[in-house]
């Protein structure tokens, strides 16, 4: 029987061998052949166009054909001649160009162009949408035929290997619910109704699709959905309660593995899924997965990596056109349901970009790193504060009624965006440096911050709040902590505003000090009400550490100013060290920062001891010492806790406690006293120690011995670090006591140094355990 005919009859069995198989020429595209459908042999064929699968319509050039590989198929719309040397099938001139419904981000990302700007891609879109003439072929058709496929064997196998790491459905459901309860309300980046709809769609996918079609058989928004799942599961494992750990212990695959190790593995798998497709098939789900990855890196103390990841998420969001209203998606149909769903999609995109922009400006000011968002360009419109819809296809967008509708996490995000707007003004002021031409700009920003604080909605303010919705099941889990958090952000903004001018302006120094103490009081109140699972909070560490460094800088460099806040400042440093020691097993940053805080405490107490007069000091017992205290071997003299124990001050009775309490309650403490103060500039000569400081200390050694013979006033481990390593409870002292060291000898000798000793500043700084810059101020 000849091979040239399309279909043959089965041969009669004979004893010469097995019967020959039926041999049929493959005339369908790969999609129609797989689905056993009749194909019209166009490119793309009618079946693929009806199923929106134009990009996957292709023909196998190595298919068996009749007449030694050359077959002429007569068709009404196409006459094609296939030869073994031809790899790409010819396209008939009468075929209609396919309509591309997906964005051109695949080609734009491959060539490096941006599809949202005024680039060559914008002209390419015009050419593609232009009508085709009889003698022209569609550029879209040609590009689709030449585009590289994502369904390569390596990508398909790696994708299938990664999704195998997902836990069982019963664990996914529990961990996702935990993540929604503990994390999602903070930024509301994941819409619960959309997420659970995607989860249901993911669970309904047949498993065979991962082995046959691979990721190309899954819609672009759903193919990266496992990355979102991995990130949410990883975040939930970080806050797993101790009484529930036994339930999830079967997820571990190593003997000494911790839940944090398992969470890191899950998060890395999610990041690899996103990186598997590059920038070819970006979607809103991709931006979600990248933001959740940045959150996870922040929770695990990888702050620099988190900053990089949030920049990547912002760039991808801009690639999708989230940064401009003119690039909002258009509805694909004119039906009412489609238009409403498209409007909800626009609101979702605007909310996501608003949150990304807030993260960008906060991390820029806290970490001192450049941001990604260009604030000179206008941002997209803010989302509308609407109640959570039950069905997005038939629920129109309507603003929330504050009198009837409870607040939502979106309400929280919108006001958080409002109070972070002054951070943009603060960032603009930094370009002028610490010596601006006009300090009135700082005062105007300060008034703007205070006006925003006064206009806080009643449901969100800390003092006399509106508690109507506090017992609502959807509100009670986050409303209490939000009020403290917003007041903390208010004080952080004030501190960030006045921090650059702290060394040159007394008014800024007072405002920054007051805001720093209020931040520390806020941190203390928040810590007492938070469970141990929330100790990974980003601001719980950086808010405390930044405030302590600022307060300590004020008193170390200006020890004679604001004596009413000294004892409260020392008490807050002790409390901060205790908090960091308590949460060190949950927060790696807190564990690493304890040594730095103790060093700051030692420097702080030494500055207080130097600035205090013997007659006024309540810390040093006397101004004289015994002969044994004057020997070099005796080290730095410390207070005898048994002979004269340091007092312990309750927070409410400490000097300045009432001011901190007023700041917590939202009262402006500093402005009332500073209304009549003018702008004051300080020259470097005014930074020197006051006459009643080091000049009253009798020198133990001759100045020549100190400089030329390398004799030190402190030996055997004395100095700042020794004082810093002293625990608050050492020597019978209680936790809240104020520790200090007696002033060290040599200060008067340094003041009598001539100009010839300037070359020995480094040696003097080592002897006196103070900064070299301070030694310069002591020289005449």
VEXTORKE-306062 format. One record per residue (C-alpha): z negated, y, x negated; residue number from 1. Coordinates in steps of 0.02 Angstrom, whole numbers, m for minus. Example, Ala and Ser with C-alpha at 12.3 -4.5 7.8 and 13.67 -1.06 7.14 Angstrom:
<sites>
(site (m390,m225,m615),1)
(site (m357,m53,m684),2)
</sites>
This chain:
<sites>
(site (0,0,0),1)
(site (49,168,m73),2)
(site (m80,300,m120),3)
(site (29,441,m54),4)
(site (m12,424,129),5)
(site (m170,505,196),6)
(site (m246,352,279),7)
(site (m218,165,252),8)
(site (m263,13,348),9)
(site (m391,m106,280),10)
(site (m308,m243,177),11)
(site (m319,m423,230),12)
(site (m451,m514,130),13)
(site (m380,m632,2),14)
(site (m449,m736,m135),15)
(site (m379,m623,m271),16)
(site (m526,m502,m271),17)
(site (m632,m380,m166),18)
(site (m539,m282,m34),19)
(site (m481,m106,m75),20)
(site (m580,40,m4),21)
(site (m507,167,113),22)
(site (m438,314,17),23)
(site (m432,482,105),24)
(site (m384,649,32),25)
(site (m524,779,34),26)
(site (m454,929,124),27)
(site (m617,1015,181),28)
(site (m727,1137,90),29)
(site (m888,1072,18),30)
(site (m992,1138,164),31)
(site (m881,1064,300),32)
(site (m865,900,204),33)
(site (m1054,888,191),34)
(site (m1078,928,375),35)
(site (m929,818,427),36)
(site (m843,960,516),37)
(site (m660,1002,531),38)
(site (m611,1137,408),39)
(site (m466,1261,427),40)
(site (m446,1269,236),41)
(site (m469,1458,228),42)
(site (m581,1544,103),43)
(site (m706,1564,176),44)
(site (m670,1447,319),45)
(site (m711,1486,500),46)
(site (m862,1370,502),47)
(site (m941,1453,351),48)
(site (m909,1625,423),49)
(site (m990,1580,588),50)
(site (m1144,1513,497),51)
(site (m1155,1664,378),52)
(site (m1124,1549,230),53)
(site (m974,1637,156),54)
(site (m1046,1637,m19),55)
(site (m1058,1446,m19),56)
(site (m884,1407,44),57)
(site (m787,1326,m99),58)
(site (m665,1185,m130),59)
(site (m680,1045,m254),60)
(site (m532,1058,m373),61)
(site (m557,881,m436),62)
(site (m540,800,m264),63)
(site (m421,653,m250),64)
(site (m254,703,m180),65)
(site (m94,612,m137),66)
(site (68,613,m233),67)
(site (m17,610,m404),68)
(site (m133,753,m366),69)
(site (m11,868,m276),70)
(site (m26,881,m88),71)
(site (56,1003,28),72)
(site (m44,1029,187),73)
(site (43,1113,329),74)
(site (m73,1224,425),75)
(site (m46,1362,548),76)
(site (m136,1490,442),77)
(site (m127,1421,265),78)
(site (m5,1327,154),79)
(site (m94,1281,m5),80)
(site (m34,1182,m152),81)
(site (m173,1107,m258),82)
(site (m140,1051,m435),83)
(site (m262,981,m563),84)
(site (m235,1131,m675),85)
(site (m284,1255,m538),86)
(site (m471,1280,m527),87)
(site (m480,1417,m396),88)
(site (m392,1389,m229),89)
(site (m265,1516,m177),90)
(site (m303,1636,m36),91)
(site (m179,1670,100),92)
(site (m127,1847,128),93)
(site (m158,1831,313),94)
(site (m341,1779,296),95)
(site (m466,1907,358),96)
(site (m588,1975,227),97)
(site (m766,1918,261),98)
(site (m895,2042,316),99)
(site (m1041,2050,194),100)
(site (m1205,2064,287),101)
(site (m1320,2051,134),102)
(site (m1346,2193,8),103)
(site (m1248,2196,m153),104)
(site (m1404,2183,m261),105)
(site (m1339,2023,m339),106)
(site (m1188,2102,m421),107)
(site (m1278,2268,m451),108)
(site (m1419,2183,m544),109)
(site (m1298,2073,m641),110)
(site (m1199,2221,m706),111)
(site (m1347,2337,m725),112)
(site (m1299,2463,m591),113)
(site (m1422,2523,m461),114)
(site (m1365,2506,m282),115)
(site (m1475,2649,m217),116)
(site (m1411,2789,m328),117)
(site (m1251,2887,m353),118)
(site (m1169,2762,m470),119)
(site (m1010,2658,m477),120)
(site (m1084,2536,m352),121)
(site (m1075,2670,m217),122)
(site (m887,2682,m244),123)
(site (m875,2493,m249),124)
(site (m952,2487,m76),125)
(site (m820,2609,m14),126)
(site (m680,2503,m84),127)
(site (m753,2345,m7),128)
(site (m769,2421,164),129)
(site (m596,2497,158),130)
(site (m466,2413,272),131)
(site (m353,2285,187),132)
(site (m164,2300,200),133)
(site (m44,2156,212),134)
(site (m5,2159,27),135)
(site (m186,2175,m30),136)
(site (m324,2048,m48),137)
(site (m503,2087,m16),138)
(site (m607,2132,m167),139)
(site (m757,2058,m80),140)
(site (m670,1891,m64),141)
(site (m623,1887,m246),142)
(site (m796,1935,m304),143)
(site (m876,1804,m194),144)
(site (m765,1670,m265),145)
(site (m807,1720,m444),146)
(site (m994,1750,m422),147)
(site (m1102,1629,m518),148)
(site (m1198,1506,m412),149)
(site (m1388,1500,m403),150)
(site (m1389,1317,m356),151)
(site (m1369,1252,m533),152)
(site (m1453,1089,m571),153)
(site (m1585,1167,m685),154)
(site (m1637,1299,m558),155)
(site (m1644,1173,m417),156)
(site (m1750,1050,m515),157)
(site (m1868,1183,m582),158)
(site (m1890,1257,m409),159)
(site (m1931,1086,m338),160)
(site (m2053,1053,m479),161)
(site (m2145,1217,m449),162)
(site (m2168,1195,m262),163)
(site (m2242,1023,m295),164)
(site (m2394,1116,m365),165)
(site (m2436,1187,m193),166)
(site (m2593,1105,m123),167)
(site (m2595,1009,40),168)
(site (m2575,1103,203),169)
(site (m2759,1084,248),170)
(site (m2810,1173,88),171)
(site (m2675,1306,108),172)
(site (m2736,1352,282),173)
(site (m2917,1370,226),174)
(site (m2878,1469,68),175)
(site (m2755,1584,156),176)
(site (m2885,1624,289),177)
(site (m3011,1662,151),178)
(site (m2889,1778,63),179)
(site (m2851,1870,225),180)
(site (m3036,1894,257),181)
(site (m3090,1945,82),182)
(site (m2940,2037,8),183)
(site (m2800,2083,126),184)
(site (m2894,2220,220),185)
(site (m2910,2321,60),186)
(site (m2725,2366,50),187)
(site (m2648,2274,198),188)
(site (m2496,2230,93),189)
(site (m2469,2068,188),190)
(site (m2441,2081,376),191)
(site (m2531,1931,452),192)
(site (m2409,1903,595),193)
(site (m2256,1906,481),194)
(site (m2342,1799,351),195)
(site (m2392,1661,472),196)
(site (m2217,1662,548),197)
(site (m2145,1636,373),198)
(site (m2274,1501,338),199)
(site (m2222,1409,496),200)
(site (m2039,1424,448),201)
(site (m2078,1359,274),202)
(site (m2172,1210,342),203)
(site (m2025,1167,456),204)
(site (m1901,1154,312),205)
(site (m1842,975,283),206)
(site (m1893,908,114),207)
(site (m1717,844,81),208)
(site (m1654,1022,66),209)
(site (m1744,1042,m102),210)
(site (m1648,894,m175),211)
(site (m1478,929,m99),212)
(site (m1447,1115,m79),213)
(site (m1596,1181,m173),214)
(site (m1645,1365,m161),215)
(site (m1470,1414,m104),216)
(site (m1501,1324,59),217)
(site (m1651,1436,97),218)
(site (m1636,1618,156),219)
(site (m1672,1746,18),220)
(site (m1831,1809,102),221)
(site (m1901,1634,119),222)
(site (m1853,1560,m49),223)
(site (m1983,1666,m140),224)
(site (m2114,1641,m5),225)
(site (m2200,1503,m108),226)
(site (m2237,1639,m237),227)
(site (m2335,1736,m106),228)
(site (m2426,1576,m58),229)
(site (m2472,1541,m239),230)
(site (m2541,1717,m266),231)
(site (m2645,1715,m106),232)
(site (m2716,1543,m146),233)
(site (m2758,1600,m323),234)
(site (m2848,1755,m260),235)
(site (m2949,1652,m136),236)
(site (m3006,1532,m272),237)
(site (m3080,1680,m368),238)
(site (m3200,1720,m226),239)
(site (m3240,1542,m176),240)
(site (m3421,1535,m115),241)
(site (m3536,1418,m208),242)
(site (m3573,1315,m52),243)
(site (m3387,1281,m24),244)
(site (m3338,1233,m200),245)
(site (m3367,1048,m168),246)
(site (m3236,1049,m32),247)
(site (m3098,1105,m151),248)
(site (m3151,1011,m307),249)
(site (m3011,884,m279),250)
(site (m2883,1019,m321),251)
(site (m2936,1015,m503),252)
(site (m2833,902,m616),253)
(site (m2938,913,m776),254)
(site (m3116,864,m815),255)
(site (m3187,1031,m872),256)
(site (m3073,1139,m768),257)
(site (m3147,1287,m675),258)
(site (m3084,1363,m515),259)
(site (m3031,1517,m614),260)
(site (m2923,1406,m725),261)
(site (m2845,1329,m571),262)
(site (m2816,1501,m497),263)
(site (m2728,1557,m656),264)
(site (m2613,1406,m647),265)
(site (m2569,1442,m466),266)
(site (m2535,1625,m502),267)
(site (m2426,1583,m652),268)
(site (m2325,1463,m544),269)
(site (m2296,1601,m417),270)
(site (m2239,1721,m553),271)
(site (m2118,1591,m620),272)
(site (m2040,1567,m449),273)
(site (m2005,1754,m440),274)
(site (m1931,1752,m614),275)
(site (m1823,1602,m572),276)
(site (m1701,1709,m472),277)
(site (m1709,1868,m575),278)
(site (m1649,2025,m488),279)
(site (m1503,1943,m398),280)
(site (m1587,1908,m231),281)
(site (m1723,2039,m213),282)
(site (m1813,2050,m47),283)
(site (m1970,2124,28),284)
(site (m2056,1958,m4),285)
(site (m2017,1976,m189),286)
(site (m2108,2143,m196),287)
(site (m2254,2066,m103),288)
(site (m2270,1926,m229),289)
(site (m2263,2047,m376),290)
(site (m2397,2160,m303),291)
(site (m2511,2011,m269),292)
(site (m2482,1955,m448),293)
(site (m2538,2127,m509),294)
(site (m2694,2114,m403),295)
(site (m2735,1943,m475),296)
(site (m2713,2006,m654),297)
(site (m2831,2149,m614),298)
(site (m2963,2033,m541),299)
(site (m2956,1924,m697),300)
(site (m2981,2073,m816),301)
(site (m2799,2075,m876),302)
(site (m2787,2261,m839),303)
(site (m2644,2303,m956),304)
(site (m2538,2161,m888),305)
(site (m2579,2220,m712),306)
(site (m2516,2394,m756),307)
(site (m2353,2320,m817),308)
(site (m2333,2212,m662),309)
(site (m2362,2356,m542),310)
(site (m2224,2450,m632),311)
(site (m2106,2302,m606),312)
(site (m2150,2296,m422),313)
(site (m2113,2482,m403),314)
(site (m1944,2463,m490),315)
(site (m1896,2318,m377),316)
(site (m1951,2417,m224),317)
(site (m1841,2560,m281),318)
(site (m1699,2436,m305),319)
(site (m1718,2392,m121),320)
(site (m1715,2576,m73),321)
(site (m1897,2592,m18),322)
(site (m1917,2760,m105),323)
(site (m1800,2858,9),324)
(site (m1784,2873,197),325)
(site (m1595,2884,182),326)
(site (m1591,2706,114),327)
(site (m1683,2628,261),328)
(site (m1598,2471,329),329)
(site (m1486,2488,480),330)
(site (m1493,2369,630),331)
(site (m1361,2233,625),332)
(site (m1339,2236,815),333)
(site (m1356,2363,952),334)
(site (m1474,2262,1061),335)
(site (m1644,2336,1099),336)
(site (m1739,2193,1018),337)
(site (m1641,2210,856),338)
(site (m1667,2398,849),339)
(site (m1856,2381,876),340)
(site (m1871,2245,745),341)
(site (m1775,2351,621),342)
(site (m1892,2498,653),343)
(site (m2043,2387,619),344)
(site (m1959,2332,457),345)
(site (m1939,2514,406),346)
(site (m2124,2546,441),347)
(site (m2169,2395,337),348)
(site (m2065,2454,190),349)
(site (m2141,2628,196),350)
(site (m2317,2558,198),351)
(site (m2281,2449,47),352)
(site (m2210,2591,m56),353)
(site (m2356,2705,m9),354)
(site (m2478,2575,m76),355)
(site (m2377,2551,m234),356)
(site (m2376,2740,m264),357)
(site (m2566,2748,m239),358)
(site (m2592,2610,m367),359)
(site (m2478,2698,m488),360)
(site (m2570,2865,m487),361)
(site (m2744,2785,m490),362)
(site (m2705,2673,m638),363)
(site (m2625,2820,m728),364)
(site (m2782,2928,m718),365)
(site (m2908,2788,m745),366)
(site (m2820,2702,m889),367)
(site (m2735,2855,m962),368)
(site (m2564,2771,m953),369)
(site (m2399,2844,m891),370)
(site (m2349,2810,m713),371)
(site (m2189,2738,m643),372)
(site (m2166,2843,m486),373)
(site (m2082,3011,m514),374)
(site (m2187,3127,m406),375)
(site (m2064,3269,m428),376)
(site (m1951,3183,m304),377)
(site (m2005,3175,m125),378)
(site (m2081,3012,m68),379)
(site (m2025,2923,90),380)
(site (m2108,2963,256),381)
(site (m2279,2890,284),382)
(site (m2297,2744,404),383)
(site (m2362,2776,579),384)
(site (m2541,2724,615),385)
(site (m2506,2599,754),386)
(site (m2607,2455,827),387)
(site (m2560,2283,762),388)
(site (m2415,2221,872),389)
(site (m2420,2051,954),390)
(site (m2229,2037,958),391)
(site (m2122,2149,850),392)
(site (m1964,2118,949),393)
(site (m2023,2196,1112),394)
(site (m2165,2312,1059),395)
(site (m2109,2490,1024),396)
(site (m2194,2592,889),397)
(site (m2326,2707,961),398)
(site (m2466,2801,870),399)
(site (m2642,2733,883),400)
(site (m2758,2824,1003),401)
(site (m2920,2859,906),402)
(site (m3019,2867,1067),403)
(site (m2962,2700,1136),404)
(site (m2896,2596,991),405)
(site (m3006,2531,849),406)
(site (m2959,2577,671),407)
(site (m2850,2457,574),408)
(site (m2829,2422,388),409)
(site (m2676,2534,398),410)
(site (m2790,2674,457),411)
(site (m2892,2647,299),412)
(site (m2738,2648,188),413)
(site (m2671,2808,264),414)
(site (m2832,2904,232),415)
(site (m2845,2830,58),416)
(site (m2671,2899,24),417)
(site (m2728,3068,91),418)
(site (m2878,3083,m26),419)
(site (m2778,3026,m177),420)
(site (m2649,3165,m158),421)
(site (m2753,3286,m266),422)
(site (m2734,3163,m409),423)
(site (m2553,3218,m420),424)
(site (m2610,3398,m443),425)
(site (m2735,3343,m575),426)
(site (m2598,3252,m668),427)
(site (m2490,3409,m665),428)
(site (m2634,3513,m736),429)
(site (m2650,3397,m885),430)
(site (m2485,3461,m953),431)
(site (m2568,3628,m994),432)
(site (m2703,3544,m1098),433)
(site (m2889,3588,m1105),434)
(site (m2850,3774,m1127),435)
(site (m2751,3825,m972),436)
(site (m2694,4004,m951),437)
(site (m2777,4019,m781),438)
(site (m2932,3922,m730),439)
(site (m2905,3975,m550),440)
(site (m2785,3828,m531),441)
(site (m2931,3711,m562),442)
(site (m3036,3803,m434),443)
(site (m2898,3789,m305),444)
(site (m2882,3602,m330),445)
(site (m3071,3589,m319),446)
(site (m3071,3678,m152),447)
(site (m2932,3565,m91),448)
(site (m3035,3412,m134),449)
(site (m3187,3481,m45),450)
(site (m3084,3525,109),451)
(site (m3017,3348,119),452)
(site (m3193,3281,104),453)
(site (m3251,3392,247),454)
(site (m3107,3333,357),455)
(site (m3144,3148,337),456)
(site (m3122,3058,504),457)
(site (m3285,3020,590),458)
(site (m3254,2833,585),459)
(site (m3235,2838,394),460)
(site (m3364,2966,336),461)
(site (m3529,2913,258),462)
(site (m3643,3043,336),463)
(site (m3666,3026,524),464)
(site (m3517,2910,552),465)
(site (m3441,2857,716),466)
(site (m3504,2678,737),467)
(site (m3421,2633,902),468)
(site (m3310,2502,823),469)
(site (m3430,2435,690),470)
(site (m3461,2275,789),471)
(site (m3278,2241,827),472)
(site (m3226,2073,750),473)
(site (m3073,2152,669),474)
(site (m3170,2300,598),475)
(site (m3346,2246,553),476)
(site (m3293,2155,395),477)
(site (m3227,2309,305),478)
(site (m3284,2471,387),479)
(site (m3457,2481,304),480)
(site (m3395,2461,126),481)
(site (m3249,2577,158),482)
(site (m3364,2725,193),483)
(site (m3451,2703,26),484)
(site (m3285,2677,m62),485)
(site (m3207,2836,7),486)
(site (m3358,2939,m46),487)
(site (m3346,2861,m217),488)
(site (m3161,2907,m229),489)
(site (m3207,3087,m182),490)
(site (m3328,3101,m328),491)
(site (m3207,3014,m445),492)
(site (m3074,3142,m402),493)
(site (m3195,3284,m442),494)
(site (m3241,3203,m607),495)
(site (m3058,3176,m652),496)
(site (m3021,3359,m613),497)
(site (m3156,3434,m724),498)
(site (m3159,3302,m861),499)
(site (m3023,3380,m973),500)
(site (m3116,3547,m977),501)
(site (m3290,3478,m1004),502)
(site (m3307,3541,m1184),503)
(site (m3242,3717,m1151),504)
(site (m3307,3772,m981),505)
(site (m3486,3767,m919),506)
(site (m3435,3763,m736),507)
(site (m3327,3608,m764),508)
(site (m3466,3528,m864),509)
(site (m3589,3547,m721),510)
(site (m3466,3487,m589),511)
(site (m3416,3336,m693),512)
(site (m3598,3292,m727),513)
(site (m3645,3305,m543),514)
(site (m3495,3201,m490),515)
(site (m3533,3070,m623),516)
(site (m3713,3051,m565),517)
(site (m3656,3038,m384),518)
(site (m3532,2903,m435),519)
(site (m3669,2804,m521),520)
(site (m3781,2819,m369),521)
(site (m3637,2762,m260),522)
(site (m3604,2614,m375),523)
(site (m3787,2565,m366),524)
(site (m3786,2571,m176),525)
(site (m3624,2473,m163),526)
(site (m3684,2340,m284),527)
(site (m3842,2308,m185),528)
(site (m3741,2272,m27),529)
(site (m3600,2169,m103),530)
(site (m3602,1980,m116),531)
(site (m3576,1900,m285),532)
(site (m3397,1853,m238),533)
(site (m3351,2039,m237),534)
(site (m3410,2077,m413),535)
(site (m3232,2069,m480),536)
(site (m3196,2235,m397),537)
(site (m3091,2348,m508),538)
(site (m3186,2508,m470),539)
(site (m3355,2423,m482),540)
(site (m3330,2415,m670),541)
(site (m3221,2564,m713),542)
(site (m3313,2682,m596),543)
(site (m3478,2644,m681),544)
(site (m3412,2641,m859),545)
(site (m3314,2804,m844),546)
(site (m3461,2896,m766),547)
(site (m3584,2836,m899),548)
(site (m3470,2888,m1041),549)
(site (m3448,3061,m964),550)
(site (m3634,3089,m929),551)
(site (m3682,3028,m1102),552)
(site (m3553,3142,m1183),553)
(site (m3626,3293,m1098),554)
(site (m3803,3260,m1161),555)
(site (m3754,3199,m1335),556)
(site (m3644,3351,m1372),557)
(site (m3743,3476,m1268),558)
(site (m3922,3408,m1274),559)
(site (m4005,3570,m1216),560)
(site (m3908,3589,m1053),561)
(site (m3960,3526,m882),562)
(site (m4130,3456,m928),563)
(site (m4165,3423,m744),564)
(site (m4041,3276,m746),565)
(site (m4090,3194,m910),566)
(site (m4213,3065,m848),567)
(site (m4102,3018,m701),568)
(site (m3955,2995,m819),569)
(site (m4053,2878,m932),570)
(site (m4114,2782,m781),571)
(site (m3935,2758,m719),572)
(site (m3882,2691,m890),573)
(site (m4022,2563,m882),574)
(site (m3971,2514,m706),575)
(site (m3790,2498,m759),576)
(site (m3836,2382,m903),577)
(site (m3936,2275,m782),578)
(site (m3790,2270,m658),579)
(site (m3666,2220,m792),580)
(site (m3783,2083,m854),581)
(site (m3800,2017,m676),582)
(site (m3614,2010,m637),583)
(site (m3551,1958,m809),584)
(site (m3515,1780,m752),585)
(site (m3398,1849,m617),586)
(site (m3327,2000,m708),587)
(site (m3268,1975,m889),588)
(site (m3255,2163,m915),589)
(site (m3439,2184,m875),590)
(site (m3484,2052,m1003),591)
(site (m3382,2136,m1139),592)
(site (m3446,2312,m1102),593)
(site (m3633,2279,m1117),594)
(site (m3635,2306,m1305),595)
(site (m3546,2472,m1286),596)
(site (m3669,2530,m1154),597)
(site (m3817,2486,m1264),598)
(site (m3740,2583,m1408),599)
(site (m3716,2733,m1293),600)
(site (m3896,2716,m1236),601)
(site (m3957,2719,m1416),602)
(site (m3854,2875,m1455),603)
(site (m3913,2955,m1293),604)
(site (m4098,2927,m1325),605)
(site (m4082,2990,m1503),606)
(site (m3999,3150,m1440),607)
(site (m4140,3175,m1315),608)
(site (m4269,3149,m1451),609)
(site (m4184,3276,m1564),610)
(site (m4171,3406,m1429),611)
(site (m4351,3390,m1368),612)
(site (m4486,3503,m1443),613)
(site (m4647,3413,m1493),614)
(site (m4748,3522,m1376),615)
(site (m4632,3494,m1229),616)
(site (m4583,3315,m1255),617)
(site (m4659,3184,m1142),618)
(site (m4585,3044,m1247),619)
(site (m4645,3069,m1426),620)
(site (m4835,3053,m1440),621)
(site (m4857,3173,m1586),622)
(site (m4763,3274,m1715),623)
(site (m4852,3198,m1864),624)
(site (m4839,3026,m1938),625)
(site (m4942,2922,m2056),626)
(site (m4899,2898,m2239),627)
(site (m4827,2727,m2206),628)
(site (m4699,2802,m2088),629)
(site (m4628,2910,m2227),630)
(site (m4574,2768,m2339),631)
(site (m4394,2712,m2341),632)
(site (m4443,2533,m2305),633)
(site (m4524,2578,m2141),634)
(site (m4356,2610,m2057),635)
(site (m4338,2722,m1907),636)
(site (m4501,2760,m1824),637)
(site (m4512,2702,m1643),638)
(site (m4638,2729,m1508),639)
(site (m4778,2604,m1494),640)
(site (m4762,2540,m1318),641)
(site (m4940,2472,m1314),642)
(site (m5019,2633,m1374),643)
(site (m4918,2751,m1267),644)
(site (m4805,2660,m1144),645)
(site (m4655,2755,m1077),646)
(site (m4670,2799,m894),647)
(site (m4563,2722,m758),648)
(site (m4489,2841,m631),649)
(site (m4437,2784,m459),650)
(site (m4264,2844,m411),651)
(site (m4332,2957,m275),652)
(site (m4458,3045,m387),653)
(site (m4350,3072,m541),654)
(site (m4300,3249,m584),655)
(site (m4129,3277,m511),656)
(site (m4141,3132,m390),657)
(site (m4132,3247,m242),658)
(site (m3970,3321,m310),659)
(site (m3893,3149,m329),660)
(site (m3949,3107,m153),661)
(site (m3871,3265,m88),662)
(site (m3710,3223,m178),663)
(site (m3711,3050,m100),664)
(site (m3733,3124,72),665)
(site (m3583,3236,45),666)
(site (m3668,3402,11),667)
(site (m3593,3514,m121),668)
(site (m3735,3538,m243),669)
(site (m3647,3622,m387),670)
(site (m3551,3757,m295),671)
(site (m3703,3842,m221),672)
(site (m3769,3879,m394),673)
(site (m3604,3917,m476),674)
(site (m3529,4039,m353),675)
(site (m3583,4188,m458),676)
(site (m3546,4112,m628),677)
(site (m3395,4174,m718),678)
(site (m3278,4078,m827),679)
(site (m3360,4046,m994),680)
(site (m3273,3995,m1154),681)
(site (m3371,3913,m1294),682)
(site (m3322,3936,m1475),683)
(site (m3354,3793,m1599),684)
(site (m3502,3888,m1670),685)
(site (m3591,3871,m1503),686)
(site (m3580,3682,m1511),687)
(site (m3707,3671,m1652),688)
(site (m3882,3606,m1625),689)
(site (m4010,3731,m1565),690)
(site (m4138,3803,m1688),691)
(site (m4279,3700,m1614),692)
(site (m4186,3538,m1649),693)
(site (m4161,3471,m1824),694)
(site (m4231,3625,m1912),695)
(site (m4410,3582,m1862),696)
(site (m4403,3411,m1944),697)
(site (m4484,3404,m2116),698)
(site (m4369,3324,m2245),699)
(site (m4433,3160,m2319),700)
(site (m4320,3160,m2470),701)
(site (m4243,3295,m2576),702)
(site (m4068,3341,m2523),703)
(site (m4000,3296,m2695),704)
(site (m4070,3120,m2678),705)
(site (m3990,3102,m2506),706)
(site (m3818,3154,m2567),707)
(site (m3804,3093,m2746),708)
(site (m3917,2942,m2758),709)
(site (m3860,2859,m2595),710)
(site (m4039,2855,m2532),711)
(site (m4049,2829,m2344),712)
(site (m4179,2883,m2222),713)
(site (m4153,2726,m2120),714)
(site (m4156,2551,m2191),715)
(site (m4184,2373,m2134),716)
(site (m4069,2380,m1984),717)
(site (m4124,2549,m1917),718)
(site (m4012,2675,m1838),719)
(site (m3916,2689,m1678),720)
(site (m3867,2508,m1661),721)
(site (m4045,2451,m1685),722)
(site (m4102,2567,m1550),723)
(site (m3958,2513,m1441),724)
(site (m4000,2328,m1461),725)
(site (m4177,2357,m1399),726)
(site (m4184,2279,m1226),727)
(site (m4259,2383,m1086),728)
(site (m4400,2258,m1067),729)
(site (m4438,2244,m1254),730)
(site (m4614,2279,m1312),731)
(site (m4694,2271,m1141),732)
(site (m4585,2407,m1066),733)
(site (m4523,2385,m892),734)
(site (m4339,2391,m843),735)
(site (m4335,2572,m790),736)
(site (m4427,2647,m939),737)
(site (m4353,2781,m1051),738)
(site (m4337,2724,m1231),739)
(site (m4323,2841,m1378),740)
(site (m4340,2853,m1564),741)
(site (m4430,2983,m1665),742)
(site (m4319,3114,m1748),743)
(site (m4257,3058,m1915),744)
(site (m4290,3154,m2076),745)
(site (m4162,3253,m2169),746)
(site (m4104,3373,m2034),747)
(site (m4174,3533,m2113),748)
(site (m4103,3486,m2281),749)
(site (m3932,3469,m2204),750)
(site (m3944,3643,m2129),751)
(site (m3979,3713,m2303),752)
(site (m3823,3632,m2375),753)
(site (m3702,3752,m2457),754)
(site (m3516,3752,m2440),755)
(site (m3501,3644,m2595),756)
(site (m3567,3493,m2503),757)
(site (m3426,3486,m2376),758)
(site (m3348,3343,m2472),759)
(site (m3499,3235,m2432),760)
(site (m3482,3243,m2242),761)
(site (m3442,3059,m2228),762)
(site (m3598,3013,m2327),763)
(site (m3706,3130,m2224),764)
(site (m3641,3056,m2063),765)
(site (m3688,2882,m2124),766)
(site (m3861,2942,m2176),767)
(site (m3901,3033,m2014),768)
(site (m3805,2913,m1901),769)
(site (m3710,3054,m1817),770)
(site (m3526,3093,m1804),771)
(site (m3440,3180,m1949),772)
(site (m3387,3321,m1836),773)
(site (m3570,3356,m1798),774)
(site (m3603,3371,m1985),775)
(site (m3472,3507,m1995),776)
(site (m3564,3610,m1865),777)
(site (m3725,3595,m1967),778)
(site (m3648,3671,m2121),779)
(site (m3657,3861,m2142),780)
</sites>
